[in-house]
């Protein structure tokens, strides 16, 4: 029960990795506030968590809105009494070169993948300090550290997340707040599969082909990334701060 008595916020909590993480955190004693755009997804997850004896609430909204981000933190403090863990897990993957990237694609990528983290961290750090410290885990990407081809908005936003994480990690370590980022490669999530479908590919076959490119034998399952996030959020990683942790199965970024 690594998170007994702890309060966590998870953005994108009704998605693939988010759902696995919420189940892990609540299963290990945390009370979790989920922020997600899907009311249906949040309601379904709540039923599962409560049936398992866990504590979870949710707030549906758009992370591009500053007032929503601030409300997520405020209502978490009001309902659960504070914040110990913030996991900025939500993200989107716009694809294309700069010539294929519209203004809306660019700004939405930065708003969801980066600016929402700014709003949430700025709101969460004071109540974390009031409780004597905490942990923030941001989701960057190995493509943010080593940019791949034809994803200019995505790579730029995730690269900024890596830099943002290192800045906060240094600034707030003296407050007892550890800030780290997880940098995954491909993950077997509904978002990945729907991307294959939009391109006219069979998701199962496409994932099977991707598995062949990973030295460890398969792309990550959501639980494998959730395990790393939970580790970074727990006291087991108490001396890790300001780091970007690559979780790739030893697969390099394609050229």
C-alpha positions in Angstrom: 0.0 0.0 0.0 2.6 2.6 -1.2 -0.1 5.3 -1.5 -2.1 4.8 1.7 -3.5 8.1 2.8 -2.2 9.9 -0.3 -4.3 12.0 -2.7 -3.6 11.9 -6.4 -4.7 13.8 -9.5 -4.5 11.9 -12.9 -5.3 13.7 -16.1 -6.5 11.6 -19.0 -7.5 9.0 -16.4 -10.1 7.4 -18.5 -7.7 6.5 -21.3 -5.4 3.6 -21.7 -2.4 4.4 -19.5 -4.5 6.6 -17.2 -7.0 3.9 -16.5 -4.3 1.4 -15.6 -2.7 4.0 -13.4 -5.9 4.9 -11.6 -6.5 1.2 -10.8 -3.0 0.8 -9.5 -3.1 4.0 -7.3 -6.5 3.3 -5.8 -5.5 -0.4 -5.3 -2.5 0.8 -3.3 -4.5 3.1 -1.1 -4.7 6.5 -2.9 -7.8 8.6 -3.3 -7.7 9.7 -6.9 -9.3 12.6 -8.8 -9.5 12.0 -12.5 -9.6 14.8 -15.0 -10.8 13.6 -18.5 -12.8 14.8 -21.4 -14.9 11.7 -21.5 -17.9 11.6 -19.1 -18.8 8.1 -20.2 -15.2 6.8 -19.6 -15.0 8.4 -16.2 -18.4 7.0 -15.1 -17.4 3.5 -16.2 -14.1 3.7 -14.4 -15.7 5.0 -11.3 -18.0 2.0 -11.1 -15.0 -0.3 -11.5 -12.9 1.4 -8.8 -15.7 1.7 -6.3 -16.6 -2.0 -6.9 -13.0 -2.8 -6.0 -13.2 -0.7 -2.8 -11.2 2.2 -4.1 -11.8 6.0 -3.7 -12.2 8.0 -6.9 -13.9 11.1 -8.1 -13.8 12.8 -11.5 -14.2 16.2 -13.1 -15.0 16.2 -16.8 -13.7 19.1 -18.9 -11.3 20.5 -21.4 -7.6 20.7 -20.4 -7.1 23.6 -22.8 -9.1 25.8 -20.4 -7.2 27.4 -17.6 -10.2 27.6 -15.4 -10.9 23.9 -15.7 -7.3 23.0 -14.8 -7.4 25.2 -11.7 -10.8 23.8 -10.8 -9.5 20.3 -10.9 -6.9 21.1 -8.2 -9.2 23.3 -6.1 -11.9 20.6 -6.0 -9.4 17.9 -5.2 -8.2 19.9 -2.2 -11.8 20.6 -1.1 -13.0 17.0 -1.4 -9.9 15.0 -0.3 -8.1 17.6 1.8 -5.0 18.1 -0.2 -2.8 16.9 -3.1 0.2 14.6 -2.8 0.6 13.4 -6.4 -0.1 15.0 -9.7 0.2 12.9 -12.9 0.0 14.9 -16.1 -0.8 12.0 -18.3 -3.3 13.4 -20.9 -2.0 14.0 -24.3 -2.7 14.0 -28.1 -0.6 12.9 -31.1 -1.1 15.2 -34.1 0.8 13.8 -37.1 2.4 15.6 -40.0 5.4 17.7 -41.2 5.2 21.5 -40.7 3.6 21.8 -44.2 0.9 19.3 -43.1 0.3 21.0 -39.7 -2.6 23.5 -39.5 -2.7 26.3 -37.0 -5.3 24.4 -35.0 -3.2 21.2 -34.8 -0.2 23.2 -33.6 -2.0 25.2 -30.9 -4.0 22.3 -29.7 -0.9 20.1 -29.3 0.8 22.8 -27.2 -2.4 23.6 -25.2 -3.1 19.9 -24.3 0.4 18.5 -24.1 2.2 21.4 -22.4 0.1 24.4 -21.3 -2.3 22.3 -19.3 0.7 21.0 -17.3 1.7 24.6 -16.6 -1.7 25.4 -15.2 -2.0 22.2 -13.2 1.5 22.3 -11.7 1.2 26.0 -10.8 -2.1 25.3 -9.0 -1.0 22.0 -7.4 2.5 23.0 -6.0 1.2 25.3 -3.2 -1.1 22.7 -1.6 1.7 20.1 -2.0 4.1 22.4 -0.2 1.5 22.8 2.5 1.5 19.0 3.1 5.3 18.9 3.3 6.0 17.9 -0.3 4.8 15.6 -3.1 5.5 14.1 -6.5 4.6 15.3 -10.0 5.0 12.9 -12.9 4.6 14.3 -16.4 4.2 12.2 -19.6 6.7 13.3 -22.2 7.8 10.9 -24.9 11.0 9.4 -26.2 10.0 11.3 -29.4 10.3 14.4 -27.3 13.9 13.6 -26.3 14.9 12.2 -29.7 12.4 13.7 -32.3 11.1 11.3 -34.9 9.9 12.2 -38.4 6.6 13.8 -39.5 5.3 14.7 -36.1 6.5 18.2 -35.7 3.8 19.5 -33.3 3.9 16.4 -31.2 7.7 16.2 -30.9 7.9 19.9 -30.1 5.3 19.8 -27.4 6.8 16.6 -25.8 10.3 18.1 -26.0 9.0 21.1 -24.2 7.5 18.8 -21.5 10.9 17.3 -20.9 12.5 20.7 -20.5 9.6 21.9 -18.3 10.1 18.9 -16.1 13.7 19.5 -15.5 13.1 23.1 -14.7 10.4 22.3 -12.2 12.5 19.5 -10.8 15.3 21.8 -9.9 13.2 24.7 -8.7 11.0 22.6 -6.3 13.2 19.9 -5.0 13.9 22.2 -2.0 10.2 22.2 -1.3 10.2 18.4 -1.1 8.4 18.1 -4.4 10.0 15.7 -6.9 9.1 16.4 -10.5 10.0 13.7 -13.1 8.8 12.7 -16.6 8.2 9.3 -18.1 9.2 9.1 -21.8 7.5 6.1 -23.4 7.8 4.8 -27.0 4.6 3.2 -28.6 2.0 2.0 -26.2 -0.8 -0.5 -27.0 -3.7 1.9 -26.2 -7.0 2.7 -27.9 -5.5 6.0 -29.1 -2.7 4.1 -31.0 -5.2 1.6 -32.4 -7.7 4.3 -33.6 -4.8 6.0 -35.4 -4.2 2.8 -37.3 -7.9 2.6 -38.1 -7.9 6.2 -39.4 -5.1 5.2 -41.8 -7.1 2.2 -43.1 -4.9 -0.4 -41.3 -6.0 -3.4 -39.2 -5.0 -2.5 -35.6 -4.1 -6.0 -34.5 -1.9 -6.6 -37.5 -0.3 -3.2 -37.2 0.5 -3.8 -33.5 1.9 -7.2 -34.4 4.2 -5.5 -36.9 5.3 -2.9 -34.4 6.1 -5.6 -31.8 8.7 -7.0 -34.2 10.6 -3.6 -34.0 11.1 -3.8 -30.2 14.1 -5.6 -28.9 12.2 -6.6 -25.8 9.6 -8.3 -28.0 6.5 -6.1 -27.8 5.4 -2.5 -27.6 4.4 -1.4 -24.1 1.1 -2.4 -22.5 -0.6 0.4 -20.5 0.2 -1.3 -17.2 3.9 -1.4 -18.0 4.0 2.4 -18.3 1.6 2.8 -15.3 4.1 0.8 -13.2 6.9 3.2 -14.0 4.7 6.3 -13.3 3.6 4.8 -9.9 7.2 4.1 -9.0 8.2 7.7 -9.8 5.2 8.9 -7.7 6.1 6.7 -4.8 8.6 7.1 -2.0 10.6 4.3 -3.6 12.0 6.9 -6.0 12.6 9.4 -3.3 16.0 10.5 -4.6 14.9 10.8 -8.3 14.1 14.4 -9.2 14.2 16.4 -12.4 14.7 13.3 -14.6 13.3 12.1 -17.9 12.9 8.3 -17.7 12.9 6.5 -21.1 10.7 3.5 -21.2 11.2 2.0 -24.6 11.9 -1.8 -24.5 15.3 -0.8 -26.0 13.7 0.4 -29.2 15.4 3.4 -30.8 13.5 6.2 -32.5 13.1 5.7 -36.2 14.9 8.0 -38.6 
